[in-house]
């Protein structure tokens, strides 16, 4: 076909496990005469854009990963996919605080916006945000609607356009509830202890999931992570293994091998000149926002006060701050230990991963194809185009993944979870994982 030779044509390739999990179906109409359904068959039926060999046209001017990624940075798309959020404060066992933003249909001026937690008063929220009052009954529910939990990328949050397009679509058209888990200090939130986060720190999202389970006991939970959030997601469900409370998880733009991604971004012309300095500056800006608290850190306080200049790479920042904050000697040690490819073999949650092979930030050489083939619970979609968490189809912010991903999650819930289909997996084919959880230490503030 003509579109196959167009420079903006995206092609899909599947990397499949050798012995994929299937679900035993009660109705032949679902899957035909086989009586079972796999994730690949679910994709083929409900999300053909994700099918192996499928072709789609992206924006005709954004013909490579650099242009796609640059457009994502250039256009925040604030006027489309608008979402109203109610913010819940999470109080972690270490006395730190985090936030979860719940999508709501509207904010009532007579009811919403007056309450601000004293610990969060340092930052003023945008007009489409407000906090849950402690007595607000909406922060608890016994309904059984499915809930999507979204994890954002480095220094991002619920306001990011890649998250809003998914949250908006799945709540308005697929009868899902949705919330975005914000890492400590992100998205106009205030930290209360001198600790931030990293790509392998799963304690906070584990606490969040447990909190959501207690507040919404009848909701089935789904999870989607973007970029560094995809790394946290993959590490989390890998650590949880058979104890996972997530019914299905999806990772987009995951930097599977953090050491490789760091090398890649710092040793390509565009990466060294543009991407790495821009990401490093985001980390510096976020740190400066919380400087009054960060400089109280018992070991790193002086460093925060004196070393926040002339940081031009993420690795430099991580060497100075992230690695020692979490008990690592160097950024490289942190990257090697926290890389989510290490825990991919222990995942026991149905798991879909989507990566673009022209991603100029993650790179393409370290895709964990062999681990995917070894783990029956997984499926990897590789696209020839798309950049880093971009995949733009037009100038209005439409992204290639949004609708097919919503259809996939909706079909998974409707056809597998609600119908209580039986999971079939050959126990003898389950891989052994020889890598333990991400290194954790008793953090000293």
Protein Blocks (a to p, Z undefined) as FASTA:
>chain_A
ZZlmpckbccddddddfbdcddddfblklnojnopacfklmmmmmmmmlpghiacdddfk
lmbfklmmmmmmmmnolmgoiacddddddddfkopacddddddfbdcfklgojaccfklm
mpccdfkbccddfklmklgcfbfbdcddddddehiajklmklmmmmmmmmmmnopacddd
ddehiahiacfbdcdbdfklmklmmmmmmmmmmmmmmbccddddehjlmmmmmmmmmmnm
mmpcbfbdcdehiafblmlmmmmmmmcfklmmmmmmmmmmmmmmmmmmmmmmmmmpfklm
mmmmmmmghiabfklmmmmmmmmmnopabfklmmmmmpmklmmmmpccdcdddddfklck
nopmlccfklmmmmmkbccdddfbhbjoklpabfnopafklmmmmmmmmmmmmmmmmnop
acdddfklpccdfbdcdddddddZZ
